[in-house]
Amino acid sequence: MTMPGNPNKRILGIDPFSRGVGYALLERQELIDWGLKSSGKADNRKSMRLIEDLLERYQPDILALEDWNASGARRCARVETLLSRIAHQDRSRLSVRLVSHRQLLTLGPLLQVNTKFGRASFLAGRFPELLPFLPPFRKPWMAEDNRMAIFDAVAFAVACLPIPAPLPDPSGAKPDDTPLLLGGE
């Protein structure tokens, strides 16, 4: 069975936060680079320049962003405007993928990925190089740690990867042969 989409494409995940952007670059299903870029303050113009610099530096094939209009998305108007500008800019060879909260729930076992911290922990298990960046569990009265933007960016990028074909079931039951692709291609 062949999988739709090319797993060798370079995918850049971007997640804006209050004072900058988190980013993650995947290539050949490996995490190549990740981090936070600070804009100094909540400023869409500065954030847009940071994102343009990342696009110029990494030359991705796919740009993965949160689908700000999907059910479950909770973004302030400033970030929605920024995401919309990024998604709708004219770029000749770049495919923009919008990833919904629902798609993020399919990254792994629901008990692990149904919260931001659970999803970040799950991704740190898949990419051990992220473990030092995993923020502590957030109490309800605490502000979200900026490092969580790294894990959201990784999640958006991973959601654009094709899911590998399931292994044959030793019981002889046939798996569903419909290929799945998160983020579509």
C-alpha positions as CSV (number, residue, x, y, z in Angstrom):
1,M,0.0,0.0,0.0
2,T,1.4,3.4,-0.9
3,M,0.7,6.3,1.3
4,P,-0.5,9.6,-0.1
5,G,1.7,12.5,0.5
6,N,5.5,12.6,0.7
7,P,7.0,11.8,4.1
8,N,10.2,13.5,3.0
9,K,8.7,16.9,2.7
10,R,10.0,19.7,5.0
11,I,7.3,20.8,7.3
12,L,7.5,24.0,9.4
13,G,5.0,24.2,12.3
14,I,4.4,27.7,13.7
15,D,2.5,28.6,16.9
16,P,2.3,32.3,17.9
17,F,2.2,33.2,21.5
18,S,1.9,36.5,23.3
19,R,5.4,37.8,22.7
20,G,6.6,35.8,19.7
21,V,6.3,32.5,17.9
22,G,7.2,28.9,18.6
23,Y,8.4,26.8,15.7
24,A,9.4,23.3,14.8
25,L,10.9,21.9,11.6
26,L,10.4,18.3,10.6
27,E,12.1,16.6,7.7
28,R,11.9,12.9,6.8
29,Q,9.7,12.5,10.0
30,E,12.6,13.7,12.1
31,L,12.7,16.8,14.3
32,I,15.4,19.0,12.7
33,D,15.1,22.3,14.6
34,W,12.7,23.9,17.1
35,G,12.6,26.9,19.4
36,L,11.0,30.3,20.3
37,K,11.6,33.6,18.6
38,S,10.7,36.6,20.6
39,S,9.1,39.7,19.2
40,G,9.5,41.6,22.5
41,K,5.8,42.4,22.8
42,A,2.5,41.4,21.3
43,D,3.1,42.9,17.9
44,N,1.8,41.2,14.7
45,R,4.2,43.1,12.4
46,K,7.2,41.9,14.4
47,S,5.8,38.4,14.6
48,M,5.2,38.4,10.9
49,R,8.9,39.3,10.3
50,L,10.0,36.5,12.6
51,I,7.9,34.0,10.6
52,E,9.1,35.4,7.3
53,D,12.7,34.9,8.5
54,L,11.9,31.3,9.5
55,L,10.3,30.6,6.1
56,E,13.3,32.1,4.3
57,R,15.8,30.2,6.4
58,Y,14.2,26.8,6.2
59,Q,12.4,26.9,2.8
60,P,9.7,24.4,3.9
61,D,7.3,22.6,1.5
62,I,4.5,22.7,4.1
63,L,3.6,25.4,6.6
64,A,1.5,24.0,9.5
65,L,-0.7,26.3,11.5
66,E,-3.6,26.1,13.9
67,D,-7.0,26.3,12.3
68,W,-8.2,29.3,14.1
69,N,-11.8,28.9,12.8
70,A,-12.2,25.2,13.8
71,S,-14.2,24.0,16.7
72,G,-12.2,24.1,19.9
73,A,-9.8,26.9,18.8
74,R,-9.5,29.6,21.3
75,R,-7.3,32.4,20.1
76,C,-7.5,36.1,20.7
77,A,-8.4,38.4,17.8
78,R,-4.7,39.6,17.4
79,V,-3.5,36.0,16.9
80,E,-6.4,35.1,14.6
81,T,-5.5,38.1,12.4
82,L,-1.8,37.0,12.4
83,L,-2.6,33.4,11.5
84,S,-4.9,34.6,8.7
85,R,-2.2,36.8,7.3
86,I,0.3,34.0,7.3
87,A,-2.1,31.5,5.8
88,H,-3.3,33.8,3.0
89,Q,0.1,35.3,1.8
90,D,0.9,34.4,-1.7
91,R,3.7,31.9,-1.7
92,S,4.4,30.0,-4.9
93,R,5.6,26.6,-3.7
94,L,4.5,26.5,-0.1
95,S,1.4,24.5,0.9
96,V,-0.3,25.8,4.0
97,R,-2.1,23.3,6.2
98,L,-4.5,24.3,8.9
99,V,-4.6,21.8,11.8
100,S,-7.7,21.6,14.0
101,H,-7.9,20.7,17.6
102,R,-9.7,17.5,16.5
103,Q,-6.8,16.5,14.4
104,L,-4.4,17.0,17.3
105,L,-6.5,14.4,19.3
106,T,-5.5,11.8,16.7
107,L,-1.8,12.1,17.3
108,G,-1.7,9.4,19.9
109,P,-3.8,7.7,22.6
110,L,-6.6,10.0,23.6
111,L,-5.8,9.7,27.3
112,Q,-2.3,11.1,26.5
113,V,-3.1,13.8,24.0
114,N,-6.4,15.3,25.1
115,T,-4.7,18.0,27.1
116,K,-1.9,20.4,26.1
117,F,0.4,19.0,28.8
118,G,-0.4,15.4,27.9
119,R,0.2,16.1,24.2
120,A,3.5,17.9,25.0
121,S,4.6,14.9,27.2
122,F,3.6,12.5,24.4
123,L,5.6,14.4,21.8
124,A,8.6,14.6,24.2
125,G,8.5,10.8,24.4
126,R,8.5,10.6,20.6
127,F,11.2,13.3,20.2
128,P,13.4,12.9,23.4
129,E,15.5,16.0,22.4
130,L,12.4,18.0,23.5
131,L,12.4,16.7,27.1
132,P,14.6,19.6,28.5
133,F,12.0,22.0,27.1
134,L,8.9,20.4,28.6
135,P,7.4,22.9,31.0
136,P,6.1,21.8,34.3
137,F,2.5,20.8,34.7
138,R,0.4,24.1,34.8
139,K,-1.9,24.7,37.7
140,P,-5.2,26.5,36.9
141,W,-3.9,29.8,38.3
142,M,-0.6,29.8,36.4
143,A,-0.1,31.4,33.0
144,E,0.9,29.1,30.2
145,D,4.6,28.7,29.8
146,N,5.9,30.1,26.5
147,R,7.7,26.9,25.8
148,M,4.4,25.2,25.2
149,A,4.4,27.0,21.8
150,I,7.2,24.8,20.8
151,F,5.1,21.7,21.5
152,D,2.1,23.1,19.7
153,A,4.3,23.9,16.7
154,V,5.6,20.3,16.8
155,A,2.1,18.9,17.0
156,F,0.9,21.0,14.0
157,A,3.9,19.7,12.0
158,V,3.4,16.1,13.1
159,A,-0.3,16.3,12.2
160,C,0.8,16.9,8.6
161,L,2.8,13.7,8.4
162,P,1.3,10.6,6.8
163,I,0.4,7.8,9.2
164,P,2.5,4.7,8.6
165,A,0.6,1.6,7.4
166,P,-0.6,-0.6,10.3
167,L,1.3,-3.8,10.9
168,P,-0.5,-7.0,9.9
169,D,-2.7,-8.4,12.6
170,P,-1.4,-11.8,13.8
171,S,-5.0,-13.0,14.2
172,G,-5.5,-12.7,10.4
173,A,-8.0,-9.8,10.6
174,K,-7.6,-7.4,7.8
175,P,-6.8,-3.8,8.8
176,D,-8.7,-1.0,7.1
177,D,-6.7,-0.4,4.0
178,T,-7.8,3.2,3.7
179,P,-4.7,5.3,4.1
180,L,-5.0,8.0,6.6
181,L,-3.4,11.4,6.3
182,L,-3.6,14.0,9.0
183,G,-3.8,17.5,7.5
184,G,-4.5,16.1,4.1
185,E,-2.4,16.2,1.0
